[in-house]
Amino acid sequence: MPLILRSENSVGVTDEQVAYLEDKANLIREDIIKMLEEAGSGHSAGSLGTADIFATLYFHVMKHDPKNPDWEERDRFVLSNAHICPVLYATLAESGYFPVEELMTLRKLGSRLQGHPHRGTVPGLEASGGPLGQGISIAVGMAVAGKMDGSMSGVYCMVGDGEMDEGQVWEAIMFAGKNRLHNFTLIIDRNNIQIDGFTEDVMPLEPLKDKLASFGFHVIEVGGHDMRTLIEAFEEARAVYEKPVVVLAHTIPGKGVDFMEFKPEWHGKPPNKEEAEKALDELDELRSLGGKITCEHE
């Protein structure tokens, strides 16, 4: 599927379309496990937990063209919590921006796939990442430029809920609300963990929905693993005008791998060889429905 254009209407999304996105998310999760095990470093929990959102964005929602990454009319995506870049790299590779085999070079000397994204090295990357809070400011700047130009392109940005502790995030949110950036969609990965433990123990965020609404955002709260719900959320986001939108997505960190789910210690830890084999077995079981499906075309 080399050219991926966002659909104009999600009404009547079929079971086949949902199954297609679920299969893409599972492929992305398998890629994440393989590349992290090969690298021996990297962030597992957030990468696995957001795979469904990335599959929905890149294989259904966003306008983009892997054969023409700089297409002026494309939607832009910025990963602000850049440490979960394995999920972005895997999604770009599965979309056709570069060979899937290159994922195995993650974090290696001379590789284009470093521990944080470096714009200009990998096609499809809209911004470099690293310092938490920086990405959302970049994305808001893109949205301002798009609005000034009268562009029909949208800007999507993901932040982690732990990243919400950064003051710069709230400065960018205030700016987006004040300037009514209707072309800006913020996605919060609400997985309730960060590197030092659970978010509500480190720095409570609630009532998060009310806070975001008070800053001038249209807030959509969804489960982050239901494709149909995610599609509907992004369609609703596109229909809102005169204000920015935030999709507050509740996700399970480590989703798909039982021994990683909801475990803060997997925030920044890769699986070893034995753990990776166990994780891939789980994901294969999930994808093949316990062995009932033996071919991806079935």
Secondary structure, 3 states (H helix, E strand, C coil): CCCECCCCCCCCCCHHHHHHHHHHHHHHHHHHHHHHHHHCCCCCHHHHHCHHHHHHHHHHHCCECCCCCCCCCCCEEEECCHHHHHHHHHHHHHHCCCCHHHHHHCCCCCCCCCCCCCCCCCCCCCCCCCCCCHHHHHHHHHHHHHHHHCCCCCEEEEEECHHHHCHHHHHHHHHHHHCCCCCEEEEEEECCEECCEEHHHHCCCCCHHHHHHHCCCEEEEEECCCHHHHHHHHHHHHHCCCCCEEEEEECCCCCCCCCCCCCHHHCCCCCCHHHHHHHHHHHHHHHCCCCCCCCCCC
